[in-house]
Amino acid sequence: MAKPLLGHLDPEFLEILNGVQRALRQLFSTQNRFTLPLSATGSAGMEACLVNLLEADDRVVIGVNGVFGGRMADVAARAGAKVTRVEAEWGLPLDEEAMVAAIRSEMPKVVAFVHAETSTGVCQDPQAIASAAREAGALVVLDCVTSLAGIPVELDRWGIDAAYSGSQKCLSCSPGLSPVSFSERALHAVATRSTPVQSWYLDVGLLDGYYGGERVYHHTAPISAIYGLAEGLALVSEEGMEKRAGRHREAAAHLIESLAPLGFSPLVPPEHRLPMLTTLRLPESVAKQGEANVRRNLLQRHGIEVGSGLGTLAGQVWRVGLMGENARPESVDALRKALESELSSDH
Ligand SMILES: *Cc1c(COP(=O)(O)O)cnc(C)c1O
């Protein structure tokens, strides 16, 4: 990222951008021509998917079992869509039957949900919901911010029409880019809207002028960030996605095993657990010191940041991220040692 800047229309830079787009298609397991790193964070990817596909009064069914499903519902409502929220308990996956029932009764234009819910550590199997949505003629939007490059993502096999991710989760790059991908069906839905896309910056028709190959100026691509993403994607491809997913699984298993003797236990049932984000119930020893104090000491004395519980889980759990470069036994061992020292009787 410290390499000299190039112009956003410089052939040398466009070569790097082409490589990034190719690598993203591979990582998303898609043939989608429209696959690119949006110049903004994961939330902008979410916004891009929803504001391009939805017009005022369109119906959308959204699964909500954590912060990010809730954010999708908020974005869709602000776009003027009629939102049906299908709620599930935080820490559990969406109820597939409830999603399918809502899809069949609403017959929405769009069905949206989160693959890896970072606020709870729950993994959602997309297949049943996506196929019910497709049967009902709906477009399927999938949040892959935390899943991409940590567990397999297969947009084409699952029948996903629009997906978005973020550069700073399992890709281990700096924050600021959102890989997105739109199917031809999704692009057709955008092209046949009756009103212009409300966001000029995120309009996929306009973005396609630059990223689609004609390389017409739309906005200035963030050159250094794209250098970084190119390198992050090269590391993923060097390691291989299968091995990388295995490394994430092993790190999570090591975490759960290592912290069990200290009294931490996972919130999410094993079959629905994400490897890159583990939500742990707190032992009495942590509660006694105040969980926020322990987290502050981990950061100040040991340089380790652990996430707090969110929403209804605040104060009850910690969220331990082992994403990308960080998904290694050394990270887990450092956390275990730090906790042993913080929770020992001399504190
Ligand atoms: C982090 C995250 C987002 C938001 O991404 P930002 O880069 O923070 O805007 C959206 N969805 C999920 C599941 C996330 O983990």
The ligand as a MOL file (V3000), in Angstrom:
LIG
                    3D

  0  0  0     0  0            999 V3000
M  V30 BEGIN CTAB
M  V30 COUNTS 15 15 0 0 0
M  V30 BEGIN ATOM
M  V30 1 C -18.6650 -5.5960 9.7720 0
M  V30 2 C -19.9820 -6.0350 9.1850 0
M  V30 3 C -20.7850 -5.1830 8.3940 0
M  V30 4 C -20.4660 -3.7370 8.1990 0
M  V30 5 O -19.2470 -3.5220 7.6160 0
M  V30 6 P -18.4640 -2.1240 7.8280 0
M  V30 7 O -17.2170 -2.3640 7.0530 0
M  V30 8 O -18.2650 -1.9680 9.2950 0
M  V30 9 O -19.3110 -1.0540 7.2510 0
M  V30 10 C -21.9310 -5.6960 7.8350 0
M  V30 11 N -22.3040 -6.9680 8.0370 0
M  V30 12 C -21.5830 -7.8140 8.8090 0
M  V30 13 C -22.0500 -9.2140 8.9970 0
M  V30 14 C -20.3980 -7.3700 9.4070 0
M  V30 15 O -19.6820 -8.1910 10.1740 0
M  V30 END ATOM
M  V30 BEGIN BOND
M  V30 1 1 1 2
M  V30 2 1 2 3
M  V30 3 2 2 14
M  V30 4 1 3 4
M  V30 5 2 3 10
M  V30 6 1 4 5
M  V30 7 1 5 6
M  V30 8 2 6 7
M  V30 9 1 6 8
M  V30 10 1 6 9
M  V30 11 1 10 11
M  V30 12 2 11 12
M  V30 13 1 12 13
M  V30 14 1 12 14
M  V30 15 1 14 15
M  V30 END BOND
M  V30 END CTAB
M  END
